[in-house]
């Protein structure tokens, strides 16, 4: 019971970004409805919402690409990413991107006119693709082996190419990230609560970096005013944005100032939980 009270107490006082929707008023304007999703999303992350039908999550440590669909479907694909030990190679850069370019066949002028099948670029000359031949298949899902791009089997690359449009969000990380992606229902997109990301710009870069710094400082609640959204059509500029490191996120501080009504609400919620946890006395037998 104490843990339940503690969770409700925290949820009532700290509506954090990337964790829950804003606390909603109930029919009674003095009451607050605490979203039950709060407990399921600890620890705190900075969430970028999307209106797209799909998004991609690339885990470099596992050499896996995860396809997330709005329907709830998830699929895993074996990949082989960039390897710095390969001659003229580099590690696939981490970050938040979108699919920028697509071509059923592209030619790499940098690497001996290599044919890249089902090309989907997400950061300039870095992208997903397949190759001719079978030799590279043995590395898929096992280890990094490319010059920087993300290799897929021809079957998987073709399937993803046909499914994903330009503008599809891509999250690339090596360690658990401080920034995550989540779907947003279009009807919840309300003015004053969400912020549609543009292709880029210094101000947007500063704002997104500031959100991570607040998270690292334990003050994520200060960034809850506007929630960033990728609309599924916007093409982010090459370079993307940092995804941060979850290991740097400390316990978050609650706001220091509260309205009297909010404090009354916390007390009322706590009392309600306490009452609900006390079993009713059995009626004496006659």
C-alpha positions in Angstrom: 0.0 0.0 0.0 2.8 2.4 0.8 4.4 1.9 -2.6 1.0 2.6 -4.2 0.6 5.8 -2.2 4.2 6.8 -3.1 3.6 6.3 -6.8 0.4 8.3 -6.8 2.0 11.0 -4.7 4.9 11.3 -7.2 2.6 11.1 -10.2 0.4 13.9 -8.9 3.3 16.2 -8.2 5.6 15.5 -11.1 4.0 15.2 -14.6 7.3 14.6 -16.4 7.9 14.7 -20.2 8.2 11.4 -22.0 6.4 9.6 -19.2 2.7 10.5 -19.1 0.3 12.8 -20.7 -0.5 16.0 -18.9 -2.5 15.5 -15.8 -6.1 15.9 -16.9 -9.0 17.5 -15.0 -11.9 15.3 -14.2 -15.5 16.3 -14.3 -15.0 18.0 -11.0 -12.6 20.9 -11.7 -11.0 20.5 -8.3 -10.1 16.8 -8.9 -7.2 15.4 -10.8 -7.0 12.2 -12.8 -3.5 10.5 -12.5 -2.7 8.5 -15.6 -1.9 4.9 -14.7 0.8 4.8 -17.4 3.1 6.7 -15.1 4.5 3.7 -13.3 5.0 1.7 -16.5 7.5 4.2 -18.0 10.0 4.7 -15.2 12.7 5.7 -15.4 12.2 9.0 -17.0 13.2 9.6 -20.7 12.7 12.6 -23.0 10.1 11.4 -25.5 9.8 12.6 -29.1 6.3 11.8 -30.3 5.4 10.9 -33.8 2.3 10.9 -36.0 3.9 8.5 -38.5 2.6 5.0 -39.0 6.0 3.4 -38.1 9.4 4.2 -36.7 12.7 2.4 -36.6 14.9 1.7 -33.6 18.5 0.6 -34.4 20.4 -1.0 -31.5 24.1 -1.1 -32.6 25.1 -3.2 -29.6 22.8 -6.0 -30.6 23.0 -5.4 -34.4 19.3 -5.4 -34.6 16.8 -3.1 -36.3 13.4 -2.9 -34.7 10.3 -1.9 -36.7 7.6 -0.4 -34.5 4.1 -0.1 -36.1 1.2 2.1 -34.8 -0.9 -1.1 -34.6 1.4 -2.4 -31.8 3.3 -4.8 -34.1 7.1 -5.0 -33.6 9.5 -6.8 -35.9 13.3 -7.4 -35.5 15.7 -7.5 -38.5 19.4 -8.6 -38.4 21.8 -5.9 -39.6 25.5 -5.2 -39.9 26.4 -1.6 -39.1 29.5 0.6 -39.6 32.9 -0.7 -38.3 35.7 1.8 -37.6 38.3 -1.0 -38.0 37.4 -1.4 -41.6 39.6 0.5 -44.0 38.1 4.0 -44.5 35.2 2.8 -42.3 33.4 4.5 -39.4 30.9 3.6 -36.7 27.3 4.2 -37.6 26.5 7.5 -35.8 23.9 7.5 -33.1 21.1 10.0 -33.1 17.6 10.9 -33.9 17.0 11.0 -37.7 14.3 10.5 -40.4 14.5 8.7 -43.6 15.6 11.4 -46.1 16.2 9.7 -49.4 15.1 6.5 -51.1 16.3 4.7 -54.3 15.8 1.1 -55.4 19.4 1.2 -56.5 22.2 3.6 -55.6 25.9 3.6 -56.5 28.6 4.4 -53.9 31.2 6.5 -55.7 33.3 6.5 -52.5 33.7 2.7 -52.3 34.5 1.3 -55.8 31.1 2.0 -57.3 29.4 -0.5 -55.0 25.8 -1.2 -55.9 23.5 -0.5 -52.9 20.1 -2.0 -53.2 16.9 -0.6 -51.7 18.7 2.4 -50.4 17.1 4.5 -47.6 19.4 7.3 -46.4 18.8 8.8 -43.0 21.9 11.1 -42.5 23.5 12.2 -45.7 25.5 9.3 -47.1 24.6 7.0 -44.2 21.6 4.8 -44.7 20.1 1.3 -44.8 20.7 -0.9 -47.9 21.4 -4.4 -49.2 24.3 -5.6 -51.4 24.7 -8.0 -54.3 26.1 -11.4 -53.4 25.9 -13.5 -50.3 29.2 -13.0 -48.5 28.0 -10.2 -46.2 25.0 -12.3 -44.9 27.2 -14.1 -42.4 27.8 -10.8 -40.5 24.1 -9.8 -40.3 23.1 -9.8 -36.6 26.6 -10.8 -35.6 29.0 -7.9 -35.9 29.6 -4.5 -37.6 31.3 -4.8 -40.9 30.3 -1.9 -43.2 32.0 1.4 -43.9 29.3 3.3 -42.0 25.9 2.3 -43.4 23.5 -0.3 -42.1 23.4 -3.5 -44.2 20.3 -5.7 -44.4 19.5 -8.8 -46.3 18.0 -8.2 -49.7 14.6 -9.6 -48.6 14.4 -7.4 -45.5 15.7 -4.3 -47.2 13.1 -4.6 -50.0 10.3 -5.2 -47.5 11.2 -2.1 -45.4 11.7 0.0 -48.5 8.2 -0.7 -49.7 6.7 -0.1 -46.3 8.4 3.0 -45.0 8.0 6.5 -46.6 10.4 9.4 -46.4 10.0 11.1 -43.1 9.8 7.9 -41.0 11.7 8.5 -37.7 14.9 6.6 -37.0 16.4 6.3 -33.5 20.0 5.0 -33.4 21.8 4.1 -30.2 24.6 2.0 -28.8 23.8 2.3 -25.1 20.3 2.8 -23.6 19.3 6.3 -24.8 18.0 9.2 -22.8 15.6 10.0 -25.7 12.9 7.7 -27.0 10.2 7.7 -29.7 6.5 7.1 -29.0 3.3 7.2 -31.1 0.9 10.1 -30.7 -2.8 9.8 -31.7 -3.6 12.6 -34.1 -6.7 13.7 -32.2 -4.5 14.4 -29.1 -2.4 17.0 -31.0 -3.6 20.2 -29.4 -2.2 23.7 -29.8 -0.1 24.9 -26.9 0.8 21.4 -25.8 2.9 20.0 -28.7 5.7 21.4 -30.8 6.0 20.2 -34.5 9.7 19.8 -35.3 11.0 21.5 -38.4 13.8 20.1 -40.7 16.3 21.9 -38.5 17.8 25.2 -37.3 19.9 26.5 -34.5 16.9 27.3 -32.2 15.5 23.8 -32.5 18.9 22.2 -31.9 19.3 24.4 -28.8 15.8 23.4 -27.5 16.3 19.7 -27.9 19.8 19.8 -26.3 18.3 21.9 -23.4 15.7 19.2 -22.8 18.5 16.6 -22.3 20.5 18.9 -20.0 17.4 19.4 -17.8 17.0 15.6 -17.7 20.6 15.1 -16.7 20.2 17.8 -14.0 17.2 16.1 -12.5 14.8 18.9 -13.6 12.8 17.2 -16.4 9.6 18.8 -15.2 10.8 22.1 -16.5 10.7 20.8 -20.1 7.1 19.5 -19.9 5.5 22.7 -21.3 5.7 21.6 -25.0 6.2 18.1 -26.2 8.1 17.7 -29.5 6.5 15.8 -32.4 7.7 14.4 -35.7 4.7 14.5 -38.0 6.0 11.7 -40.3 6.5 14.0 -43.2 9.2 16.4 -42.0 12.7 15.4 -43.2 15.3 16.2 -40.6 18.6 17.6 -41.9 21.7 15.3 -42.0 23.3 15.0 -38.6 20.0 14.6 -36.7 19.9 15.2 -33.0 21.6 13.5 -30.0 19.8 10.7 -28.2 21.8 11.0 -25.0 22.6 8.4 -22.5 20.1 6.9 -20.0 23.0 6.2 -17.6 23.3 9.9 -17.0 19.7 10.4 -15.8 19.5 10.9 -12.0 16.4 10.8 -9.9 14.2 13.7 -10.9 13.4 16.6 -8.6 9.7 17.6 -8.2 8.7 21.2 -8.7 9.5 23.4 -5.7 6.3 25.4 -5.8 2.8 24.1 -5.7 -0.6 25.7 -5.7 -2.7 25.1 -2.6 -5.2 23.2 -4.7 -2.5 20.8 -5.9 -1.4 20.1 -2.4 -5.0 19.4 -1.4 -5.3 17.0 -4.3 -2.2 15.1 -3.2 -3.6 14.8 0.3 -7.0 13.7 -1.1 -5.5 11.1 -3.3 -3.4 9.7 -0.5 -6.4 9.5 1.8 -8.5 7.8 -0.8 -5.8 5.1 -1.4 -5.5 4.6 2.4 -9.2 4.2 2.7 -9.4 1.8 -0.2 -6.6 -0.4 1.3 -8.5 -0.8 4.7 -10.8 -3.8 4.5 -14.4 -3.1 5.6 -15.3 -4.5 8.9 -17.6 -7.5 8.7 -21.1 -7.0 9.9 -21.5 -8.7 13.3 -23.5 -11.9 13.2 -26.9 -11.9 14.9 
